[in-house]
């Protein structure tokens, strides 16, 4: 496991912006995020994925994964799935995952709903109530296979709402 930590050590690896005329290294946070994304999404790093998820949980670095999801331009669904796989409780991030569940990318939506359905709580009643309203508004606008996903999400949120009363 010690060998694995070297990927997060700025003295060992430095992430640079490719195509930048100044070739400026990314900030420390961006280095960590770039390393995290690479370890979780690149096929050649598949053997490190489980260790990465364990380190995230052990270091309570769930916010780093949230930031990576926010910045992701591709493979977002893999990063969202990693939230569930890391076994970190993201209940305090319910509004964030509701927004992801409303994403037009079916896989991102599916993974976000999976994360929501595995949240342990406690939940803010207003977050749950606002989430249900937001999802119902989105349901009125769509007529694709996402309707089924959003129906499941409303049912899950209603269940969470009952649990938090």
C-alpha positions as CSV (number, residue, x, y, z in Angstrom):
1,X,0.0,0.0,0.0
2,X,2.9,2.3,0.6
3,X,3.9,2.1,-3.1
4,X,0.5,3.2,-4.0
5,X,0.7,6.5,-2.0
6,X,3.5,7.7,-4.2
7,X,0.9,8.6,-6.8
8,X,-0.3,11.3,-4.5
9,X,3.2,12.6,-3.7
10,X,4.0,15.8,-5.5
11,X,7.7,15.0,-5.2
12,X,7.2,11.8,-7.2
13,X,4.6,12.9,-9.8
14,X,3.7,16.3,-11.1
15,X,0.7,16.8,-13.3
16,X,1.1,19.5,-15.9
17,X,-1.4,21.2,-18.2
18,X,-0.7,19.8,-21.7
19,X,-0.7,22.4,-24.4
20,X,-0.2,25.3,-22.0
21,X,2.5,27.5,-23.4
22,X,3.9,28.1,-19.9
23,X,3.7,24.4,-19.1
24,X,2.6,25.3,-15.6
25,X,2.0,22.6,-13.0
26,X,-1.5,22.3,-11.6
27,X,-2.1,23.3,-8.0
28,X,-1.8,20.7,-5.2
29,X,-5.5,20.1,-5.1
30,X,-5.7,19.7,-8.9
31,X,-2.8,17.3,-8.7
32,X,-4.6,15.2,-6.2
33,X,-7.8,15.3,-8.3
34,X,-6.0,14.4,-11.5
35,X,-4.3,11.5,-9.8
36,X,-7.5,10.3,-8.3
37,X,-9.4,10.5,-11.6
38,X,-6.6,8.6,-13.3
39,X,-6.5,5.9,-10.7
40,X,-10.2,5.4,-10.8
41,X,-10.9,5.7,-14.5
42,X,-7.9,4.6,-16.6
43,X,-7.9,1.0,-17.6
44,X,-4.2,0.7,-17.0
45,X,-4.7,1.6,-13.4
46,X,-7.5,-1.0,-12.8
47,X,-5.3,-2.8,-10.3
48,X,-5.1,0.3,-8.1
49,X,-8.9,1.1,-8.0
50,X,-9.7,-0.9,-4.8
51,X,-6.7,0.5,-3.0
52,X,-7.7,4.0,-4.1
53,X,-11.2,3.5,-2.8
54,X,-9.9,2.2,0.6
55,X,-7.6,5.2,1.0
56,X,-10.4,7.6,0.2
57,X,-12.5,6.0,2.9
58,X,-9.6,5.8,5.4
59,X,-8.6,9.4,4.9
60,X,-12.2,10.6,4.9
61,X,-11.5,12.2,1.5
62,X,-15.0,12.0,0.1
63,X,-14.9,15.7,-0.7
64,X,-12.0,15.1,-3.0
65,X,-14.1,12.7,-5.0
66,X,-17.0,15.2,-5.1
67,X,-14.6,17.8,-6.4
68,X,-13.4,15.4,-9.1
69,X,-16.9,14.7,-10.1
70,X,-17.7,18.4,-10.4
71,X,-14.6,19.0,-12.6
72,X,-15.0,15.8,-14.7
73,X,-15.6,16.3,-18.4
74,X,-15.6,12.6,-19.2
75,X,-16.0,9.3,-17.2
76,X,-18.2,11.2,-14.7
77,X,-20.3,8.1,-14.2
78,X,-17.3,6.1,-13.1
79,X,-16.4,8.7,-10.5
80,X,-20.1,8.8,-9.3
81,X,-20.0,5.0,-9.0
82,X,-16.8,5.2,-7.0
83,X,-18.8,7.1,-4.3
84,X,-20.9,4.0,-3.7
85,X,-17.9,1.7,-4.0
86,X,-15.9,3.7,-1.5
87,X,-18.6,3.1,1.2
88,X,-18.4,6.7,2.3
89,X,-21.6,8.1,3.7
90,X,-22.5,11.0,1.4
91,X,-25.9,11.8,3.1
92,X,-24.8,15.4,3.7
93,X,-24.4,15.7,-0.1
94,X,-27.9,14.7,-1.0
95,X,-28.7,17.9,-3.1
96,X,-25.5,17.4,-5.1
97,X,-26.5,13.8,-5.9
98,X,-30.0,14.8,-6.8
99,X,-28.6,17.2,-9.3
100,X,-26.4,14.4,-10.7
101,X,-29.5,12.2,-10.9
102,X,-31.1,14.8,-13.1
103,X,-28.1,14.8,-15.5
104,X,-28.9,14.1,-19.1
105,X,-26.3,11.4,-19.2
106,X,-28.2,8.2,-18.4
107,X,-25.2,6.5,-16.8
108,X,-24.4,9.5,-14.5
109,X,-28.1,9.6,-13.5
110,X,-28.2,5.9,-12.8
111,X,-25.1,5.9,-10.7
112,X,-26.2,9.0,-8.7
113,X,-29.6,7.3,-8.0
114,X,-27.6,4.2,-6.8
115,X,-25.6,6.4,-4.5
116,X,-28.7,8.1,-3.1
117,X,-30.4,4.7,-2.5
118,X,-27.4,3.5,-0.4
119,X,-27.2,6.7,1.7
120,X,-27.4,6.0,5.5
121,X,-28.6,9.4,6.7
122,X,-29.3,11.4,8.7
123,X,-31.0,13.6,6.1
124,X,-32.1,17.2,6.2
125,X,-35.9,17.2,5.8
126,X,-35.8,20.3,3.6
127,X,-33.2,18.7,1.3
128,X,-35.4,15.7,0.9
129,X,-38.5,17.8,0.3
130,X,-36.8,20.1,-2.2
131,X,-35.3,17.1,-3.9
132,X,-38.7,15.5,-4.5
133,X,-40.1,18.7,-5.9
134,X,-37.1,19.2,-8.2
135,X,-37.3,15.6,-9.5
136,X,-41.1,15.9,-10.1
137,X,-40.5,19.1,-12.1
138,X,-37.9,17.4,-14.2
139,X,-40.3,14.4,-14.8
140,X,-42.7,16.8,-16.5
141,X,-40.1,17.8,-19.0
142,X,-39.0,14.3,-20.2
143,X,-40.4,11.4,-22.0
144,X,-37.5,9.0,-22.3
145,X,-36.3,6.0,-20.4
146,X,-35.1,8.4,-17.7
147,X,-38.7,8.6,-16.5
148,X,-38.4,5.2,-14.9
149,X,-35.2,6.2,-13.2
150,X,-36.7,9.4,-11.9
151,X,-39.8,7.5,-10.6
152,X,-37.4,5.3,-8.7
153,X,-35.7,8.3,-7.3
154,X,-38.9,9.9,-6.1
155,X,-39.8,6.7,-4.3
156,X,-36.4,6.5,-2.7
157,X,-36.5,10.2,-1.6
158,X,-40.0,9.7,-0.2
159,X,-38.6,6.7,1.8
160,X,-35.7,8.8,3.0
161,X,-38.1,11.6,4.0
162,X,-40.1,9.2,6.1
163,X,-36.9,7.9,7.8
164,X,-35.8,11.4,8.7
165,X,-39.1,12.5,10.3
